[in-house]
Amino acid sequence: MLSIIICTYNREKYIYNLLKSLAENTLSKEEYEIILVDNNCADNTHAEVNRFCDDFKDVELHYFVETNQGLSYARNRGIQESKGDILVYVDDDALVNNQYLSTYSDFFKRNPKIEAAGGAILPQYETEEPEWMSHYTRALITGKLDFGNKEREFPSNSFPGGGNAAYRKELFDRIGLFNVELGRKGNSLIGAEEKDLFDKMTSIGVRFFYLPNAILYHQIQAHKVTREYLEKLSHGIGVSERIRTKSISTGKFIKRIVQEGIKWAGTTVIAAKQLICMEPSKAKMLVLFRWNVTKGLLGF
Protein backbone atom coordinates (compact mmCIF):
# COMPACT_ATOMS: atom_id res chain seq x y z
CA MET A 1 0.00 0.00 0.00
CA LEU A 2 1.14 3.53 -0.77
CA SER A 3 0.92 6.36 1.75
CA ILE A 4 0.97 9.69 -0.10
CA ILE A 5 2.38 12.27 2.32
CA ILE A 6 1.67 15.95 1.66
CA CYS A 7 3.14 18.47 4.08
CA THR A 8 1.52 21.86 3.61
CA TYR A 9 1.88 25.43 4.83
CA ASN A 10 -0.49 28.13 3.54
CA ARG A 11 -1.09 26.68 0.07
CA GLU A 12 -4.86 27.14 -0.25
CA LYS A 13 -4.39 28.15 -3.89
CA TYR A 14 -2.89 24.80 -4.88
CA ILE A 15 -3.96 22.10 -2.46
CA TYR A 16 -7.35 21.21 -3.96
CA ASN A 17 -5.99 20.76 -7.48
CA LEU A 18 -3.09 18.67 -6.20
CA LEU A 19 -5.44 16.36 -4.34
CA LYS A 20 -7.70 16.19 -7.39
CA SER A 21 -4.79 15.18 -9.63
CA LEU A 22 -3.99 12.35 -7.21
CA ALA A 23 -7.63 11.23 -7.01
CA GLU A 24 -7.81 11.08 -10.82
CA ASN A 25 -4.86 8.70 -11.01
CA THR A 26 -5.26 5.27 -12.56
CA LEU A 27 -4.25 3.35 -9.41
CA SER A 28 -7.12 1.74 -7.52
CA LYS A 29 -8.13 3.84 -4.51
CA GLU A 30 -7.91 0.73 -2.34
CA GLU A 31 -4.17 0.73 -2.91
CA TYR A 32 -3.31 4.10 -1.37
CA GLU A 33 -4.10 6.59 1.35
CA ILE A 34 -3.35 10.30 1.54
CA ILE A 35 -1.73 11.66 4.70
CA LEU A 36 -2.04 15.46 4.77
CA VAL A 37 0.03 17.22 7.43
CA ASP A 38 -0.99 20.83 8.10
CA ASN A 39 2.04 22.65 9.52
CA ASN A 40 0.09 25.49 11.21
CA CYS A 41 -1.63 26.88 8.11
CA ALA A 42 -3.21 30.29 8.69
CA ASP A 43 -5.18 30.40 5.43
CA ASN A 44 -8.13 28.40 4.04
CA THR A 45 -6.20 25.15 3.49
CA HIS A 46 -8.49 23.19 5.81
CA ALA A 47 -11.60 24.39 3.97
CA GLU A 48 -10.06 23.41 0.62
CA VAL A 49 -9.27 19.95 1.94
CA ASN A 50 -12.83 19.60 3.19
CA ARG A 51 -14.07 20.61 -0.27
CA PHE A 52 -11.95 17.88 -1.79
CA CYS A 53 -13.28 15.29 0.68
CA ASP A 54 -16.84 16.26 -0.26
CA ASP A 55 -16.07 15.89 -3.97
CA PHE A 56 -14.04 12.66 -3.69
CA LYS A 57 -15.61 10.64 -0.93
CA ASP A 58 -14.00 7.41 -2.14
CA VAL A 59 -10.46 8.65 -1.40
CA GLU A 60 -9.00 7.73 1.99
CA LEU A 61 -7.55 10.98 3.36
CA HIS A 62 -6.30 11.59 6.88
CA TYR A 63 -5.72 15.16 8.07
CA PHE A 64 -3.26 16.01 10.85
CA VAL A 65 -2.00 19.28 12.32
CA GLU A 66 1.69 19.35 13.25
CA THR A 67 2.19 22.24 15.66
CA ASN A 68 6.00 22.06 15.65
CA GLN A 69 6.88 24.52 12.90
CA GLY A 70 9.12 23.06 10.22
CA LEU A 71 8.92 20.88 7.13
CA SER A 72 11.05 18.15 8.71
CA TYR A 73 8.68 17.97 11.69
CA ALA A 74 5.77 17.62 9.24
CA ARG A 75 7.56 14.98 7.17
CA ASN A 76 8.35 12.96 10.27
CA ARG A 77 4.72 13.21 11.41
CA GLY A 78 3.69 11.83 8.03
CA ILE A 79 5.92 8.80 8.56
CA GLN A 80 4.48 8.20 12.01
CA GLU A 81 0.84 8.43 10.86
CA SER A 82 1.17 6.37 7.67
CA LYS A 83 -0.08 2.82 7.26
CA GLY A 84 1.52 1.99 3.92
CA ASP A 85 4.81 0.20 3.37
CA ILE A 86 5.73 2.67 0.58
CA LEU A 87 5.83 6.38 1.46
CA VAL A 88 5.50 8.90 -1.39
CA TYR A 89 6.25 12.55 -0.66
CA VAL A 90 4.50 15.09 -2.90
CA ASP A 91 5.01 18.87 -2.83
CA ASP A 92 1.93 20.91 -1.89
CA ASP A 93 2.30 23.37 -4.82
CA ALA A 94 2.25 20.83 -7.62
CA LEU A 95 0.20 18.57 -9.85
CA VAL A 96 0.92 14.97 -10.86
CA ASN A 97 0.26 12.97 -14.04
CA ASN A 98 -2.38 10.25 -14.00
CA GLN A 99 0.19 7.41 -13.99
CA TYR A 100 2.04 8.86 -11.04
CA LEU A 101 0.82 6.48 -8.33
CA SER A 102 0.76 3.36 -10.49
CA THR A 103 4.35 4.07 -11.59
CA TYR A 104 5.58 4.04 -7.99
CA SER A 105 3.40 1.09 -7.02
CA ASP A 106 4.52 -1.03 -9.97
CA PHE A 107 8.19 -0.15 -9.51
CA PHE A 108 8.39 -1.23 -5.88
CA LYS A 109 6.44 -4.42 -6.60
CA ARG A 110 8.89 -5.29 -9.39
CA ASN A 111 11.95 -4.39 -7.33
CA PRO A 112 11.53 -5.74 -3.79
CA LYS A 113 15.16 -4.97 -2.88
CA ILE A 114 15.12 -1.32 -3.98
CA GLU A 115 14.28 1.08 -1.16
CA ALA A 116 14.05 4.55 -2.75
CA ALA A 117 13.04 6.24 -6.00
CA GLY A 118 12.08 9.60 -7.44
CA GLY A 119 10.39 10.98 -10.52
CA ALA A 120 10.67 13.86 -12.95
CA ILE A 121 10.00 17.43 -11.79
CA LEU A 122 8.89 19.85 -14.49
CA PRO A 123 8.27 23.54 -13.79
CA GLN A 124 5.06 25.32 -14.82
CA TYR A 125 5.43 29.09 -14.59
CA GLU A 126 2.59 31.37 -13.56
CA THR A 127 4.46 34.15 -15.36
CA GLU A 128 7.09 34.24 -18.11
CA GLU A 129 10.47 32.70 -17.39
CA PRO A 130 12.94 35.61 -16.97
CA GLU A 131 15.76 36.00 -19.49
CA TRP A 132 18.36 35.61 -16.74
CA MET A 133 17.25 32.05 -16.03
CA SER A 134 19.85 29.46 -17.04
CA HIS A 135 20.19 25.71 -16.67
CA TYR A 136 21.87 26.22 -13.30
CA THR A 137 19.53 28.78 -11.74
CA ARG A 138 16.49 26.94 -13.11
CA ALA A 139 17.38 23.78 -11.22
CA LEU A 140 17.89 25.86 -8.07
CA ILE A 141 14.64 27.82 -8.22
CA THR A 142 12.20 25.36 -9.79
CA GLY A 143 13.69 22.04 -8.72
CA LYS A 144 13.61 20.89 -12.35
CA LEU A 145 14.75 17.30 -12.62
CA ASP A 146 14.73 15.37 -15.88
CA PHE A 147 17.07 12.49 -16.66
CA GLY A 148 15.30 11.36 -19.82
CA ASN A 149 12.55 8.90 -20.61
CA LYS A 150 14.13 5.68 -19.37
CA GLU A 151 14.04 4.14 -15.91
CA ARG A 152 17.57 4.20 -14.47
CA GLU A 153 19.62 4.66 -11.35
CA PHE A 154 20.22 8.27 -10.42
CA PRO A 155 23.57 9.54 -11.72
CA SER A 156 26.44 9.84 -9.26
CA ASN A 157 26.03 12.73 -6.78
CA SER A 158 22.37 13.15 -7.80
CA PHE A 159 19.29 12.24 -5.82
CA PRO A 160 15.49 12.57 -6.04
CA GLY A 161 13.84 15.92 -5.42
CA GLY A 162 12.31 15.98 -1.95
CA GLY A 163 8.87 16.85 -3.32
CA ASN A 164 8.71 13.82 -5.63
CA ALA A 165 10.34 10.90 -3.86
CA ALA A 166 9.31 7.53 -2.48
CA TYR A 167 10.81 5.26 0.15
CA ARG A 168 10.12 1.93 1.78
CA LYS A 169 8.91 2.82 5.24
CA GLU A 170 11.24 0.33 6.89
CA LEU A 171 14.22 2.32 5.56
CA PHE A 172 13.61 5.01 8.19
CA ASP A 173 14.15 2.42 10.92
CA ARG A 174 17.72 2.11 9.63
CA ILE A 175 18.66 5.71 8.84
CA GLY A 176 16.45 7.67 11.23
CA LEU A 177 13.99 10.45 10.50
CA PHE A 178 14.41 13.86 8.83
CA ASN A 179 16.72 16.24 10.69
CA VAL A 180 14.46 18.84 12.30
CA GLU A 181 17.29 21.40 12.34
CA LEU A 182 17.02 21.44 8.54
CA GLY A 183 14.16 22.12 6.13
CA ARG A 184 11.73 25.00 5.64
CA LYS A 185 10.30 26.62 8.75
CA GLY A 186 7.43 28.99 7.99
CA ASN A 187 8.71 31.43 5.39
CA SER A 188 12.41 30.71 5.93
CA LEU A 189 14.33 29.05 3.10
CA ILE A 190 16.53 26.68 5.06
CA GLY A 191 16.73 23.32 3.30
CA ALA A 192 19.15 20.38 2.85
CA GLU A 193 17.02 17.87 4.77
CA GLU A 194 16.75 15.74 1.62
CA LYS A 195 20.50 15.93 0.97
CA ASP A 196 21.12 14.90 4.57
CA LEU A 197 18.76 11.95 4.14
CA PHE A 198 20.28 10.75 0.87
CA ASP A 199 23.80 11.09 2.24
CA LYS A 200 22.78 8.69 5.01
CA MET A 201 21.29 6.32 2.43
CA THR A 202 24.40 6.40 0.28
CA SER A 203 26.62 5.68 3.28
CA ILE A 204 24.84 2.35 3.85
CA GLY A 205 24.66 1.38 0.18
CA VAL A 206 21.03 2.25 -0.60
CA ARG A 207 20.35 2.55 -4.33
CA PHE A 208 17.72 4.97 -5.69
CA PHE A 209 16.12 5.01 -9.11
CA TYR A 210 14.75 7.64 -11.47
CA LEU A 211 11.20 6.94 -12.73
CA PRO A 212 10.37 9.10 -15.79
CA ASN A 213 6.65 8.29 -15.68
CA ALA A 214 6.16 9.62 -12.16
CA ILE A 215 5.89 13.26 -13.20
CA LEU A 216 5.37 16.18 -10.85
CA TYR A 217 4.49 19.57 -12.34
CA HIS A 218 5.86 22.20 -9.98
CA GLN A 219 3.84 25.42 -9.98
CA ILE A 220 6.27 28.37 -9.98
CA GLN A 221 4.81 31.52 -8.44
CA ALA A 222 5.72 34.96 -9.76
CA HIS A 223 7.75 35.96 -6.70
CA LYS A 224 10.04 32.96 -7.22
CA VAL A 225 11.44 34.39 -10.45
CA THR A 226 12.76 37.59 -8.87
CA ARG A 227 16.27 38.56 -7.87
CA GLU A 228 15.15 38.98 -4.26
CA TYR A 229 13.94 35.38 -4.08
CA LEU A 230 17.10 34.00 -5.71
CA GLU A 231 19.26 35.85 -3.18
CA LYS A 232 17.21 34.66 -0.21
CA LEU A 233 17.08 31.09 -1.48
CA SER A 234 20.79 30.83 -2.25
CA HIS A 235 21.72 32.33 1.13
CA GLY A 236 19.44 29.74 2.72
CA ILE A 237 21.30 26.98 0.88
CA GLY A 238 24.57 28.20 2.35
CA VAL A 239 23.15 28.39 5.87
CA SER A 240 21.69 24.89 5.45
CA GLU A 241 25.03 23.49 4.37
CA ARG A 242 26.73 25.09 7.37
CA ILE A 243 24.21 23.53 9.75
CA ARG A 244 24.26 20.15 8.01
CA THR A 245 28.03 19.71 7.79
CA LYS A 246 28.79 21.10 11.26
CA SER A 247 26.28 18.65 12.73
CA ILE A 248 28.40 15.84 11.28
CA SER A 249 31.90 17.10 12.14
CA THR A 250 34.25 20.06 11.91
CA GLY A 251 36.18 18.17 9.25
CA LYS A 252 33.04 17.82 7.13
CA PHE A 253 32.43 21.56 7.39
CA ILE A 254 36.00 22.37 6.34
CA LYS A 255 35.70 19.96 3.42
CA ARG A 256 32.51 21.76 2.35
CA ILE A 257 34.33 25.10 2.42
CA VAL A 258 37.02 23.64 0.16
CA GLN A 259 34.28 22.38 -2.17
CA GLU A 260 32.83 25.89 -2.26
CA GLY A 261 36.14 27.14 -3.59
CA ILE A 262 35.99 24.54 -6.34
CA LYS A 263 32.42 25.56 -7.11
CA TRP A 264 33.60 29.17 -7.45
CA ALA A 265 36.11 28.06 -10.07
CA GLY A 266 33.33 26.35 -12.02
CA THR A 267 31.02 29.32 -11.62
CA THR A 268 33.71 31.65 -12.98
CA VAL A 269 34.20 29.50 -16.07
CA ILE A 270 30.48 29.19 -16.76
CA ALA A 271 29.84 32.92 -16.22
CA ALA A 272 32.71 33.78 -18.58
CA LYS A 273 31.17 31.58 -21.28
CA GLN A 274 27.80 33.25 -20.75
CA LEU A 275 29.40 36.67 -21.14
CA ILE A 276 31.10 35.54 -24.36
CA CYS A 277 27.71 34.36 -25.60
CA MET A 278 26.27 37.82 -24.84
CA GLU A 279 24.18 36.60 -21.90
CA PRO A 280 25.28 39.04 -19.17
CA SER A 281 22.09 38.70 -17.10
CA LYS A 282 22.58 34.94 -16.80
CA ALA A 283 26.20 35.41 -15.76
CA LYS A 284 25.27 38.06 -13.19
CA MET A 285 22.58 35.95 -11.53
CA LEU A 286 24.79 32.86 -11.47
CA VAL A 287 27.58 34.76 -9.68
CA LEU A 288 25.01 36.33 -7.33
CA PHE A 289 23.73 32.86 -6.49
CA ARG A 290 27.22 31.58 -5.68
CA TRP A 291 28.06 34.70 -3.66
CA ASN A 292 25.00 34.30 -1.43
CA VAL A 293 25.62 30.58 -0.91
CA THR A 294 29.16 31.39 0.22
CA LYS A 295 27.95 34.08 2.62
CA GLY A 296 25.44 31.70 4.20
CA LEU A 297 28.03 28.93 4.44
CA LEU A 298 30.50 31.21 6.24
CA GLY A 299 27.88 32.66 8.56
CA PHE A 300 27.44 36.12 7.05
C-alpha positions as CSV (number, residue, x, y, z in Angstrom):
1,M,0.0,0.0,0.0
2,L,1.1,3.5,-0.8
3,S,0.9,6.4,1.7
4,I,1.0,9.7,-0.1
5,I,2.4,12.3,2.3
6,I,1.7,16.0,1.7
7,C,3.1,18.5,4.1
8,T,1.5,21.9,3.6
9,Y,1.9,25.4,4.8
10,N,-0.5,28.1,3.5
11,R,-1.1,26.7,0.1
12,E,-4.9,27.1,-0.2
13,K,-4.4,28.2,-3.9
14,Y,-2.9,24.8,-4.9
15,I,-4.0,22.1,-2.5
16,Y,-7.3,21.2,-4.0
17,N,-6.0,20.8,-7.5
18,L,-3.1,18.7,-6.2
19,L,-5.4,16.4,-4.3
20,K,-7.7,16.2,-7.4
21,S,-4.8,15.2,-9.6
22,L,-4.0,12.4,-7.2
23,A,-7.6,11.2,-7.0
24,E,-7.8,11.1,-10.8
25,N,-4.9,8.7,-11.0
26,T,-5.3,5.3,-12.6
27,L,-4.2,3.4,-9.4
28,S,-7.1,1.7,-7.5
29,K,-8.1,3.8,-4.5
30,E,-7.9,0.7,-2.3
31,E,-4.2,0.7,-2.9
32,Y,-3.3,4.1,-1.4
33,E,-4.1,6.6,1.4
34,I,-3.3,10.3,1.5
35,I,-1.7,11.7,4.7
36,L,-2.0,15.5,4.8
37,V,0.0,17.2,7.4
38,D,-1.0,20.8,8.1
39,N,2.0,22.6,9.5
40,N,0.1,25.5,11.2
41,C,-1.6,26.9,8.1
42,A,-3.2,30.3,8.7
43,D,-5.2,30.4,5.4
44,N,-8.1,28.4,4.0
45,T,-6.2,25.2,3.5
46,H,-8.5,23.2,5.8
47,A,-11.6,24.4,4.0
48,E,-10.1,23.4,0.6
49,V,-9.3,19.9,1.9
50,N,-12.8,19.6,3.2
51,R,-14.1,20.6,-0.3
52,F,-12.0,17.9,-1.8
53,C,-13.3,15.3,0.7
54,D,-16.8,16.3,-0.3
55,D,-16.1,15.9,-4.0
56,F,-14.0,12.7,-3.7
57,K,-15.6,10.6,-0.9
58,D,-14.0,7.4,-2.1
59,V,-10.5,8.6,-1.4
60,E,-9.0,7.7,2.0
61,L,-7.6,11.0,3.4
62,H,-6.3,11.6,6.9
63,Y,-5.7,15.2,8.1
64,F,-3.3,16.0,10.8
65,V,-2.0,19.3,12.3
66,E,1.7,19.3,13.2
67,T,2.2,22.2,15.7
68,N,6.0,22.1,15.6
69,Q,6.9,24.5,12.9
70,G,9.1,23.1,10.2
71,L,8.9,20.9,7.1
72,S,11.0,18.2,8.7
73,Y,8.7,18.0,11.7
74,A,5.8,17.6,9.2
75,R,7.6,15.0,7.2
76,N,8.3,13.0,10.3
77,R,4.7,13.2,11.4
78,G,3.7,11.8,8.0
79,I,5.9,8.8,8.6
80,Q,4.5,8.2,12.0
81,E,0.8,8.4,10.9
82,S,1.2,6.4,7.7
83,K,-0.1,2.8,7.3
84,G,1.5,2.0,3.9
85,D,4.8,0.2,3.4
86,I,5.7,2.7,0.6
87,L,5.8,6.4,1.5
88,V,5.5,8.9,-1.4
89,Y,6.2,12.6,-0.7
90,V,4.5,15.1,-2.9
91,D,5.0,18.9,-2.8
92,D,1.9,20.9,-1.9
93,D,2.3,23.4,-4.8
94,A,2.3,20.8,-7.6
95,L,0.2,18.6,-9.8
96,V,0.9,15.0,-10.9
97,N,0.3,13.0,-14.0
98,N,-2.4,10.3,-14.0
99,Q,0.2,7.4,-14.0
100,Y,2.0,8.9,-11.0
101,L,0.8,6.5,-8.3
102,S,0.8,3.4,-10.5
103,T,4.3,4.1,-11.6
104,Y,5.6,4.0,-8.0
105,S,3.4,1.1,-7.0
106,D,4.5,-1.0,-10.0
107,F,8.2,-0.1,-9.5
108,F,8.4,-1.2,-5.9
109,K,6.4,-4.4,-6.6
110,R,8.9,-5.3,-9.4
111,N,11.9,-4.4,-7.3
112,P,11.5,-5.7,-3.8
113,K,15.2,-5.0,-2.9
114,I,15.1,-1.3,-4.0
115,E,14.3,1.1,-1.2
116,A,14.1,4.6,-2.7
117,A,13.0,6.2,-6.0
118,G,12.1,9.6,-7.4
119,G,10.4,11.0,-10.5
120,A,10.7,13.9,-13.0
121,I,10.0,17.4,-11.8
122,L,8.9,19.8,-14.5
123,P,8.3,23.5,-13.8
124,Q,5.1,25.3,-14.8
125,Y,5.4,29.1,-14.6
126,E,2.6,31.4,-13.6
127,T,4.5,34.2,-15.4
128,E,7.1,34.2,-18.1
129,E,10.5,32.7,-17.4
130,P,12.9,35.6,-17.0
131,E,15.8,36.0,-19.5
132,W,18.4,35.6,-16.7
133,M,17.3,32.1,-16.0
134,S,19.9,29.5,-17.0
135,H,20.2,25.7,-16.7
136,Y,21.9,26.2,-13.3
137,T,19.5,28.8,-11.7
138,R,16.5,26.9,-13.1
139,A,17.4,23.8,-11.2
140,L,17.9,25.9,-8.1
141,I,14.6,27.8,-8.2
142,T,12.2,25.4,-9.8
143,G,13.7,22.0,-8.7
144,K,13.6,20.9,-12.4
145,L,14.7,17.3,-12.6
146,D,14.7,15.4,-15.9
147,F,17.1,12.5,-16.7
148,G,15.3,11.4,-19.8
149,N,12.5,8.9,-20.6
150,K,14.1,5.7,-19.4
151,E,14.0,4.1,-15.9
152,R,17.6,4.2,-14.5
153,E,19.6,4.7,-11.4
154,F,20.2,8.3,-10.4
155,P,23.6,9.5,-11.7
156,S,26.4,9.8,-9.3
157,N,26.0,12.7,-6.8
158,S,22.4,13.1,-7.8
159,F,19.3,12.2,-5.8
160,P,15.5,12.6,-6.0
161,G,13.8,15.9,-5.4
162,G,12.3,16.0,-1.9
163,G,8.9,16.9,-3.3
164,N,8.7,13.8,-5.6
165,A,10.3,10.9,-3.9
166,A,9.3,7.5,-2.5
167,Y,10.8,5.3,0.2
168,R,10.1,1.9,1.8
169,K,8.9,2.8,5.2
170,E,11.2,0.3,6.9
171,L,14.2,2.3,5.6
172,F,13.6,5.0,8.2
173,D,14.1,2.4,10.9
174,R,17.7,2.1,9.6
175,I,18.7,5.7,8.8
176,G,16.4,7.7,11.2
177,L,14.0,10.5,10.5
178,F,14.4,13.9,8.8
179,N,16.7,16.2,10.7
180,V,14.5,18.8,12.3
181,E,17.3,21.4,12.3
182,L,17.0,21.4,8.5
183,G,14.2,22.1,6.1
184,R,11.7,25.0,5.6
185,K,10.3,26.6,8.8
186,G,7.4,29.0,8.0
187,N,8.7,31.4,5.4
188,S,12.4,30.7,5.9
189,L,14.3,29.0,3.1
190,I,16.5,26.7,5.1
191,G,16.7,23.3,3.3
192,A,19.2,20.4,2.8
193,E,17.0,17.9,4.8
194,E,16.7,15.7,1.6
195,K,20.5,15.9,1.0
196,D,21.1,14.9,4.6
197,L,18.8,11.9,4.1
198,F,20.3,10.8,0.9
199,D,23.8,11.1,2.2
200,K,22.8,8.7,5.0
201,M,21.3,6.3,2.4
202,T,24.4,6.4,0.3
203,S,26.6,5.7,3.3
204,I,24.8,2.3,3.9
205,G,24.7,1.4,0.2
206,V,21.0,2.2,-0.6
207,R,20.3,2.6,-4.3
208,F,17.7,5.0,-5.7
209,F,16.1,5.0,-9.1
210,Y,14.7,7.6,-11.5
211,L,11.2,6.9,-12.7
212,P,10.4,9.1,-15.8
213,N,6.7,8.3,-15.7
214,A,6.2,9.6,-12.2
215,I,5.9,13.3,-13.2
216,L,5.4,16.2,-10.9
217,Y,4.5,19.6,-12.3
218,H,5.9,22.2,-10.0
219,Q,3.8,25.4,-10.0
220,I,6.3,28.4,-10.0
221,Q,4.8,31.5,-8.4
222,A,5.7,35.0,-9.8
223,H,7.7,36.0,-6.7
224,K,10.0,33.0,-7.2
225,V,11.4,34.4,-10.4
226,T,12.8,37.6,-8.9
227,R,16.3,38.6,-7.9
228,E,15.2,39.0,-4.3
229,Y,13.9,35.4,-4.1
230,L,17.1,34.0,-5.7
231,E,19.3,35.9,-3.2
232,K,17.2,34.7,-0.2
233,L,17.1,31.1,-1.5
234,S,20.8,30.8,-2.3
235,H,21.7,32.3,1.1
236,G,19.4,29.7,2.7
237,I,21.3,27.0,0.9
238,G,24.6,28.2,2.4
239,V,23.1,28.4,5.9
240,S,21.7,24.9,5.4
241,E,25.0,23.5,4.4
242,R,26.7,25.1,7.4
243,I,24.2,23.5,9.7
244,R,24.3,20.1,8.0
245,T,28.0,19.7,7.8
246,K,28.8,21.1,11.3
247,S,26.3,18.6,12.7
248,I,28.4,15.8,11.3
249,S,31.9,17.1,12.1
250,T,34.3,20.1,11.9
251,G,36.2,18.2,9.2
252,K,33.0,17.8,7.1
253,F,32.4,21.6,7.4
254,I,36.0,22.4,6.3
255,K,35.7,20.0,3.4
256,R,32.5,21.8,2.4
257,I,34.3,25.1,2.4
258,V,37.0,23.6,0.2
259,Q,34.3,22.4,-2.2
260,E,32.8,25.9,-2.3
261,G,36.1,27.1,-3.6
262,I,36.0,24.5,-6.3
263,K,32.4,25.6,-7.1
264,W,33.6,29.2,-7.4
265,A,36.1,28.1,-10.1
266,G,33.3,26.3,-12.0
267,T,31.0,29.3,-11.6
268,T,33.7,31.7,-13.0
269,V,34.2,29.5,-16.1
270,I,30.5,29.2,-16.8
271,A,29.8,32.9,-16.2
272,A,32.7,33.8,-18.6
273,K,31.2,31.6,-21.3
274,Q,27.8,33.3,-20.7
275,L,29.4,36.7,-21.1
276,I,31.1,35.5,-24.4
277,C,27.7,34.4,-25.6
278,M,26.3,37.8,-24.8
279,E,24.2,36.6,-21.9
280,P,25.3,39.0,-19.2
281,S,22.1,38.7,-17.1
282,K,22.6,34.9,-16.8
283,A,26.2,35.4,-15.8
284,K,25.3,38.1,-13.2
285,M,22.6,35.9,-11.5
286,L,24.8,32.9,-11.5
287,V,27.6,34.8,-9.7
288,L,25.0,36.3,-7.3
289,F,23.7,32.9,-6.5
290,R,27.2,31.6,-5.7
291,W,28.1,34.7,-3.7
292,N,25.0,34.3,-1.4
293,V,25.6,30.6,-0.9
294,T,29.2,31.4,0.2
295,K,28.0,34.1,2.6
296,G,25.4,31.7,4.2
297,L,28.0,28.9,4.4
298,L,30.5,31.2,6.2
299,G,27.9,32.7,8.6
300,F,27.4,36.1,7.0
